[in-house]
Amino acid sequence: MDVTTRGRFILIAVLGLAACAAPRREAPAPPVVVVANAAPLPTTPDPDLHRPPPRRVLDIDWAEVVLTDDASALALWARIAPTGADWEDKLQEIPAALARPLALAVLRGGNFTCMAPVIGDCARPHYDVDRPDDAAGFAAPCLRRLLALWAIDQIEASDLPALDDALRAIVAIPPPESELVAAAIHAIPEAAFDARLALLAVAWRAGQHDLVDAAVGSLDEAHLIAAVRQHHVAGALDVLSAEGHRAVYLAAVTDEALAPGARTTAIRELAAVSPKLAPDLTTALVKATRAKDCSVAASAARVLDQHGDHRFAPRRPRAGGTAALMRAMCVLASYEGLQPSDEASLLPGYLPARGLERTTITYDALSEDDADGDGDIHTTHAGELVPRDDAVLPEREDLARAMQHCTGTICVSDDHEFRFVWARVAGALVLTRMELADRPPCPTSPAANPAGP
């Protein structure tokens, strides 16, 4: 068998063996899964994924609008015609390119004072600014203040010089407004200390004391000092220190334009720096004993007295008449609030030897009987003669507040009315009688309380 024939034989043998191998298995068919009651595929778009375009409330072709000045911007505002009911929806449709000129026109237009300050003893304070009525239009102050809040968010730093007058007018709005005033202040970059202090000073003079005290801490040291010395901002003094800014604190002691609380703080902290009073502090304290505010005079007198100078303690003046006596009594009320409980009252020095006639008039709104026969079923009079050495000031803290609001010999706080009767006894003008009367509560009816609920 030649080579060719042998090769063919081998090939045939191999093919035969392959044909005799195990038969090839077919792959099993995948199981058929039958789902009973299968839900049909949705035929409408998912509303969460395919939201319809928002409904337009303005029929304005914005591409055709060109704003060149405030007049053209105001003309566009007339077409927008925002009201208390729809102003938010309409502002959302204003294109970003037109928002800035519209904002500038609003801010320069002013008229944002929505609510007047509350005046009167029984007028309840407002803590929130009223929302505009639904029918309020573009000229309504309560709507304009909301547009101004939107407008401040649209302006750029380059707009601020042109808005100086507008921002000053905004921060001059008194409480209860605060949100718009704060937005105007914070529109000024913190690093622009001159501009920010200028607005803070205007807001302070408008009565926005809490707001300014909270914002003044962003100023640098030089502008904090200016805030105290030039603009009399009390909160700026709190950021400084008696040790590091002694000259500022000394000036605060005698600054009649500074709030009394800040002046008394300056007195207390300067006195705490050193156990001995320096000559410059002594001079400032002596001057402060003549301060218009009784609490400042009392604080100065108290520090001097504690350091051995007893000349300014509030004793009964020998001359000057009733006005001088009332002033001394005013200082005394604040002075005794600084005394420890074991220190004797100075009131006996104002009294005659027989003591003080003290009358207390209490008010009971629910009473139905005139128990004391005074003709008023709600009031009850009680009198006593207090021995001179046992006399103390009644309701001392409230008396100190009332003494800041006196007409002649009658001083009034929110809760009490104090009446002083001075008479000449043995040639000396002394306090012979004192009345302490509860003030009736404020009426609660809308007619009696026009400030609202």
GUVO-154871 format. One line per 5 residues: number of its first residue (from 1); their letters; for each residue x, y, z of C-alpha. Coordinates in nm, 2 decimals, always signed. Example, Ala and Ser with C-alpha at 12.3 -4.5 7.8 and 13.67 -1.06 7.14 Angstrom:
<nodes>
1> as> +1.23:-0.45:+0.78  +1.37:-0.11:+0.71
</nodes>
This chain:
<nodes>
1> mdvtt> +0.00:+0.00:+0.00  +0.16:+0.33:-0.11  +0.16:+0.64:+0.09  -0.14:+0.80:-0.08  -0.35:+0.50:-0.04
6> rgrfi> -0.26:+0.47:+0.33  -0.35:+0.84:+0.39  -0.69:+0.79:+0.24  -0.75:+0.49:+0.46  -0.67:+0.68:+0.78
11> liavl> -0.90:+0.97:+0.68  -1.19:+0.73:+0.62  -1.13:+0.56:+0.95  -1.13:+0.89:+1.14  -1.45:+0.99:+0.98
16> glaac> -1.61:+0.66:+1.06  -1.52:+0.69:+1.43  -1.68:+1.04:+1.44  -1.99:+0.91:+1.29  -2.02:+0.64:+1.56
21> aaprr> -1.99:+0.90:+1.84  -2.28:+0.98:+2.08  -2.57:+1.16:+1.91  -2.58:+1.55:+1.95  -2.82:+1.68:+2.21
26> eapap> -3.06:+1.97:+2.12  -3.07:+2.27:+2.36  -3.39:+2.27:+2.56  -3.64:+2.54:+2.45  -3.69:+2.83:+2.71
31> pvvvv> -4.00:+2.79:+2.92  -4.30:+2.99:+2.82  -4.41:+3.22:+3.10  -4.78:+3.31:+3.10  -4.88:+3.62:+3.29
36> anaap> -5.24:+3.61:+3.39  -5.44:+3.94:+3.36  -5.13:+4.14:+3.25  -5.19:+4.52:+3.26  -5.18:+4.68:+2.92
41> lpttp> -4.90:+4.92:+2.84  -4.97:+5.28:+2.92  -5.10:+5.48:+2.62  -5.07:+5.83:+2.78  -4.75:+6.01:+2.90
46> dpdlh> -4.66:+6.00:+3.27  -4.76:+6.35:+3.40  -4.45:+6.35:+3.63  -4.22:+6.31:+3.33  -4.42:+6.50:+3.07
51> rpppr> -4.54:+6.82:+3.24  -4.74:+7.06:+3.03  -4.59:+7.40:+2.98  -4.70:+7.65:+3.25  -5.00:+7.86:+3.18
56> rvldi> -4.89:+8.21:+3.07  -5.05:+8.50:+3.24  -4.89:+8.77:+3.03  -4.96:+8.83:+2.67  -4.64:+9.01:+2.58
61> dwaev> -4.40:+8.94:+2.29  -4.08:+8.98:+2.49  -3.87:+8.97:+2.18  -4.02:+9.30:+2.07  -3.96:+9.47:+2.40
66> vltdd> -3.67:+9.72:+2.42  -3.60:+9.91:+2.75  -3.38:+10.21:+2.73  -3.46:+10.41:+3.04  -3.69:+10.42:+3.35
71> asala> -3.98:+10.56:+3.14  -3.98:+10.27:+2.90  -3.94:+10.03:+3.20  -4.24:+10.19:+3.37  -4.44:+10.16:+3.05
76> lwari> -4.37:+9.79:+3.05  -4.47:+9.76:+3.42  -4.80:+9.91:+3.32  -4.85:+9.63:+3.07  -4.74:+9.37:+3.32
81> aptga> -4.98:+9.52:+3.57  -4.89:+9.31:+3.88  -5.15:+9.28:+4.16  -5.15:+9.13:+4.50  -5.31:+8.82:+4.36
86> dwedk> -5.08:+8.75:+4.06  -4.75:+8.93:+4.11  -4.55:+8.62:+4.17  -4.67:+8.44:+3.86  -4.61:+8.75:+3.64
91> lqeip> -4.26:+8.80:+3.77  -4.17:+8.45:+3.68  -4.24:+8.52:+3.31  -4.01:+8.82:+3.29  -3.70:+8.73:+3.09
96> aalar> -3.37:+8.76:+3.27  -3.25:+9.02:+3.01  -3.53:+9.26:+3.11  -3.54:+9.19:+3.48  -3.26:+9.43:+3.57
101> plala> -3.39:+9.75:+3.40  -3.74:+9.67:+3.54  -3.58:+9.64:+3.89  -3.40:+9.97:+3.86  -3.72:+10.15:+3.77
106> vlrgg> -3.90:+10.00:+4.07  -3.62:+10.09:+4.32  -3.59:+10.44:+4.20  -3.96:+10.49:+4.21  -3.98:+10.45:+4.59
111> nftcm> -4.30:+10.44:+4.79  -4.23:+10.12:+4.98  -4.36:+10.21:+5.33  -4.64:+9.96:+5.38  -4.72:+10.02:+5.74
116> apvig> -4.69:+10.33:+5.97  -4.52:+10.30:+6.31  -4.75:+10.21:+6.60  -4.83:+10.50:+6.82  -5.01:+10.51:+7.15
121> dcarp> -5.00:+10.33:+7.49  -5.27:+10.08:+7.40  -5.17:+10.03:+7.03  -5.04:+9.67:+6.99  -4.71:+9.65:+6.82
126> hydvd> -4.69:+9.49:+6.47  -4.44:+9.21:+6.43  -4.51:+9.14:+6.06  -4.57:+9.36:+5.76  -4.91:+9.32:+5.60
131> rpdda> -4.95:+9.13:+5.27  -5.10:+9.34:+4.99  -5.47:+9.29:+4.91  -5.55:+9.08:+4.61  -5.67:+9.39:+4.43
136> agfaa> -5.36:+9.60:+4.52  -5.19:+9.74:+4.20  -4.85:+9.86:+4.11  -4.89:+10.19:+4.30  -4.98:+10.02:+4.63
141> pclrr> -4.70:+10.04:+4.88  -4.75:+9.69:+5.03  -4.72:+9.54:+4.68  -4.43:+9.77:+4.59  -4.23:+9.65:+4.89
146> llalw> -4.26:+9.30:+4.76  -4.15:+9.41:+4.41  -3.86:+9.59:+4.57  -3.74:+9.27:+4.74  -3.75:+9.10:+4.40
151> aidqi> -3.57:+9.40:+4.24  -3.28:+9.40:+4.49  -3.21:+9.04:+4.38  -3.18:+9.15:+4.02  -2.93:+9.44:+4.05
156> easdl> -2.56:+9.42:+4.00  -2.27:+9.58:+4.19  -2.23:+9.82:+3.91  -2.58:+9.96:+3.97  -2.52:+10.05:+4.33
161> paldd> -2.38:+10.41:+4.27  -2.69:+10.50:+4.07  -2.91:+10.35:+4.34  -2.76:+10.53:+4.64  -3.06:+10.76:+4.70
166> alrai> -3.30:+10.48:+4.65  -3.13:+10.25:+4.90  -3.11:+10.53:+5.15  -3.48:+10.59:+5.12  -3.55:+10.22:+5.18
171> vaipp> -3.33:+10.20:+5.50  -3.50:+10.51:+5.63  -3.83:+10.31:+5.66  -3.90:+10.27:+6.04  -4.02:+9.95:+6.21
176> pesel> -4.22:+9.73:+6.18  -4.05:+9.70:+5.84  -3.72:+9.50:+5.86  -3.70:+9.26:+5.58  -3.67:+9.52:+5.30
181> vaaai> -3.43:+9.73:+5.51  -3.21:+9.43:+5.57  -3.21:+9.34:+5.20  -3.10:+9.70:+5.11  -2.82:+9.69:+5.36
186> haipe> -2.69:+9.35:+5.24  -2.70:+9.46:+4.88  -2.38:+9.65:+4.96  -2.08:+9.43:+4.96  -1.93:+9.37:+5.31
191> aafda> -1.59:+9.51:+5.19  -1.76:+9.84:+5.09  -1.73:+9.97:+5.45  -1.80:+10.34:+5.37  -2.12:+10.26:+5.18
196> rlall> -2.24:+10.01:+5.43  -2.18:+10.23:+5.73  -2.37:+10.51:+5.55  -2.68:+10.30:+5.52  -2.65:+10.16:+5.87
201> avawr> -2.64:+10.52:+6.01  -2.96:+10.61:+5.82  -3.13:+10.29:+5.94  -3.02:+10.36:+6.30  -3.17:+10.71:+6.29
206> agqhd> -3.49:+10.55:+6.16  -3.52:+10.34:+6.47  -3.40:+10.01:+6.32  -3.18:+9.95:+6.62  -3.20:+9.57:+6.65
211> lvdaa> -3.13:+9.53:+6.28  -2.83:+9.76:+6.28  -2.69:+9.61:+6.60  -2.69:+9.27:+6.42  -2.53:+9.40:+6.10
216> vgsld> -2.27:+9.63:+6.24  -2.03:+9.35:+6.33  -1.93:+9.31:+5.96  -1.75:+9.65:+5.97  -1.38:+9.68:+6.03
221> eahli> -1.23:+9.84:+6.33  -1.20:+10.19:+6.19  -1.56:+10.19:+6.08  -1.68:+10.05:+6.41  -1.52:+10.34:+6.59
226> aavrq> -1.68:+10.58:+6.34  -2.02:+10.41:+6.40  -1.99:+10.48:+6.77  -1.84:+10.83:+6.77  -2.01:+10.98:+6.46
231> hhvag> -2.33:+10.79:+6.44  -2.39:+10.68:+6.80  -2.46:+10.32:+6.71  -2.48:+10.13:+7.04  -2.41:+9.79:+6.89
236> aldvl> -2.08:+9.89:+6.75  -1.95:+9.96:+7.11  -2.03:+9.60:+7.20  -1.79:+9.48:+6.93  -1.51:+9.70:+7.07
241> saegh> -1.35:+9.66:+7.41  -1.28:+9.90:+7.70  -0.92:+9.78:+7.72  -0.84:+9.81:+7.35  -1.05:+10.12:+7.27
246> ravyl> -1.04:+10.32:+7.59  -1.08:+10.66:+7.42  -1.40:+10.54:+7.24  -1.54:+10.42:+7.57  -1.45:+10.74:+7.75
251> aavtd> -1.63:+10.94:+7.49  -1.93:+10.71:+7.51  -1.97:+10.79:+7.88  -2.05:+11.15:+7.81  -2.22:+11.11:+7.47
256> ealap> -2.58:+11.23:+7.51  -2.67:+11.10:+7.17  -2.57:+10.74:+7.26  -2.83:+10.51:+7.40  -2.83:+10.50:+7.78
261> gartt> -2.77:+10.13:+7.79  -2.45:+10.17:+7.59  -2.33:+10.45:+7.82  -2.39:+10.25:+8.14  -2.21:+9.96:+7.98
266> airel> -1.91:+10.18:+7.91  -1.91:+10.31:+8.27  -1.92:+9.96:+8.41  -1.65:+9.82:+8.19  -1.42:+10.11:+8.22
271> aavsp> -1.45:+10.09:+8.60  -1.37:+9.72:+8.59  -1.05:+9.76:+8.40  -0.86:+9.90:+8.70  -0.93:+9.90:+9.07
276> klapd> -0.84:+10.27:+9.08  -1.02:+10.54:+8.87  -0.79:+10.72:+8.64  -0.82:+11.10:+8.63  -0.97:+11.10:+8.28
281> lttal> -1.24:+10.85:+8.38  -1.31:+11.04:+8.70  -1.37:+11.36:+8.49  -1.60:+11.17:+8.25  -1.80:+11.02:+8.54
286> vkatr> -1.84:+11.36:+8.71  -1.98:+11.50:+8.39  -2.20:+11.20:+8.34  -2.37:+11.26:+8.68  -2.54:+11.55:+8.51
291> akdcs> -2.66:+11.33:+8.22  -3.02:+11.38:+8.10  -3.09:+11.01:+8.14  -3.13:+10.92:+8.51  -2.98:+10.57:+8.47
296> vaasa> -2.66:+10.71:+8.33  -2.63:+10.97:+8.61  -2.70:+10.69:+8.86  -2.44:+10.46:+8.72  -2.18:+10.73:+8.72
301> arvld> -2.27:+10.84:+9.07  -2.26:+10.48:+9.19  -1.90:+10.42:+9.06  -1.78:+10.74:+9.21  -1.94:+10.65:+9.54
306> qhgdh> -1.78:+10.31:+9.54  -1.44:+10.47:+9.49  -1.48:+10.71:+9.78  -1.63:+11.02:+9.61  -1.97:+11.04:+9.78
311> rfapr> -2.06:+11.39:+9.65  -2.29:+11.27:+9.38  -2.51:+11.01:+9.55  -2.87:+11.10:+9.50  -2.96:+11.28:+9.82
316> rprag> -3.24:+11.53:+9.86  -3.13:+11.87:+9.71  -3.16:+12.17:+9.94  -3.26:+12.41:+9.66  -3.42:+12.40:+9.32
321> gtaal> -3.78:+12.33:+9.41  -4.00:+12.04:+9.30  -3.82:+12.00:+8.96  -3.49:+11.94:+9.14  -3.65:+11.70:+9.38
326> mramc> -3.81:+11.50:+9.10  -3.48:+11.48:+8.92  -3.31:+11.35:+9.23  -3.59:+11.10:+9.28  -3.54:+10.98:+8.92
331> vlasy> -3.17:+10.92:+8.98  -3.25:+10.76:+9.32  -3.48:+10.50:+9.16  -3.20:+10.39:+8.92  -2.93:+10.42:+9.18
336> eglqp> -3.10:+10.19:+9.43  -3.13:+9.93:+9.15  -2.75:+9.91:+9.16  -2.73:+9.87:+9.54  -2.70:+9.52:+9.70
341> sdeas> -3.00:+9.41:+9.90  -2.82:+9.47:+10.24  -2.74:+9.83:+10.16  -2.97:+10.09:+10.33  -3.21:+10.29:+10.11
346> llpgy> -3.15:+10.66:+10.06  -3.52:+10.74:+10.05  -3.55:+10.83:+10.43  -3.34:+11.14:+10.35  -3.63:+11.27:+10.14
351> lparg> -3.90:+11.22:+10.40  -4.03:+11.42:+10.71  -3.97:+11.28:+11.05  -4.32:+11.14:+11.07  -4.26:+10.91:+10.78
356> lertt> -4.43:+10.86:+10.44  -4.80:+10.83:+10.36  -4.82:+10.56:+10.10  -5.14:+10.48:+9.91  -5.17:+10.18:+9.69
361> ityda> -5.46:+10.16:+9.44  -5.51:+9.81:+9.29  -5.72:+9.74:+8.99  -5.94:+9.43:+8.95  -6.12:+9.41:+8.62
366> lsedd> -6.35:+9.13:+8.75  -6.46:+9.30:+9.07  -6.83:+9.37:+9.11  -6.83:+9.55:+9.45  -6.71:+9.89:+9.56
371> adgdg> -6.55:+9.76:+9.88  -6.37:+10.09:+9.97  -6.65:+10.33:+9.86  -6.44:+10.52:+9.62  -6.71:+10.51:+9.35
376> dihtt> -6.52:+10.26:+9.13  -6.60:+9.89:+9.16  -6.27:+9.80:+9.00  -6.03:+9.99:+9.23  -5.94:+9.94:+9.59
381> hagel> -5.75:+10.20:+9.79  -5.52:+10.10:+10.08  -5.31:+10.35:+10.28  -5.05:+10.33:+10.55  -4.80:+10.55:+10.72
386> vprdd> -4.45:+10.41:+10.67  -4.20:+10.50:+10.95  -3.92:+10.71:+10.80  -3.64:+10.46:+10.87  -3.84:+10.17:+10.72
391> avlpe> -3.93:+10.34:+10.39  -3.81:+10.20:+10.07  -3.90:+10.27:+9.71  -4.20:+10.06:+9.59  -4.18:+9.86:+9.27
396> redla> -3.83:+9.99:+9.22  -3.76:+9.86:+8.87  -4.09:+9.98:+8.74  -4.05:+10.31:+8.92  -3.72:+10.36:+8.74
401> ramqh> -3.89:+10.31:+8.41  -4.18:+10.54:+8.51  -3.94:+10.82:+8.62  -3.83:+10.85:+8.25  -4.19:+10.95:+8.16
406> ctgti> -4.30:+11.22:+8.41  -4.53:+11.51:+8.37  -4.49:+11.73:+8.67  -4.51:+11.51:+8.97  -4.69:+11.22:+8.80
411> cvsdd> -4.48:+10.94:+8.64  -4.62:+10.66:+8.43  -4.50:+10.31:+8.32  -4.69:+10.05:+8.13  -4.82:+9.90:+8.45
416> hefrf> -4.83:+10.18:+8.71  -4.89:+10.54:+8.78  -4.68:+10.70:+9.05  -4.78:+11.03:+9.21  -4.55:+11.23:+9.44
421> vwarv> -4.67:+11.49:+9.69  -4.41:+11.74:+9.81  -4.47:+11.97:+10.10  -4.26:+12.21:+10.31  -4.21:+12.08:+10.66
426> agalv> -4.00:+12.27:+10.91  -3.87:+12.49:+10.63  -3.76:+12.19:+10.41  -3.94:+12.06:+10.09  -3.99:+11.69:+10.15
431> ltrme> -4.18:+11.40:+10.02  -4.49:+11.36:+10.24  -4.71:+11.13:+10.03  -4.67:+10.88:+9.75  -4.94:+10.70:+9.55
436> ladrp> -4.89:+10.38:+9.35  -5.18:+10.30:+9.12  -5.23:+10.01:+8.89  -5.31:+10.11:+8.53  -5.62:+9.95:+8.38
441> pcpts> -5.55:+9.71:+8.11  -5.59:+9.82:+7.75  -5.93:+9.76:+7.59  -5.94:+9.47:+7.36  -6.22:+9.58:+7.12
446> paanp> -6.11:+9.68:+6.77  -6.27:+10.02:+6.81  -6.07:+10.09:+7.12  -5.75:+9.94:+6.97  -5.71:+10.08:+6.62
451> agp> -5.37:+9.91:+6.57  -5.55:+9.59:+6.51  -5.54:+9.25:+6.68
</nodes>
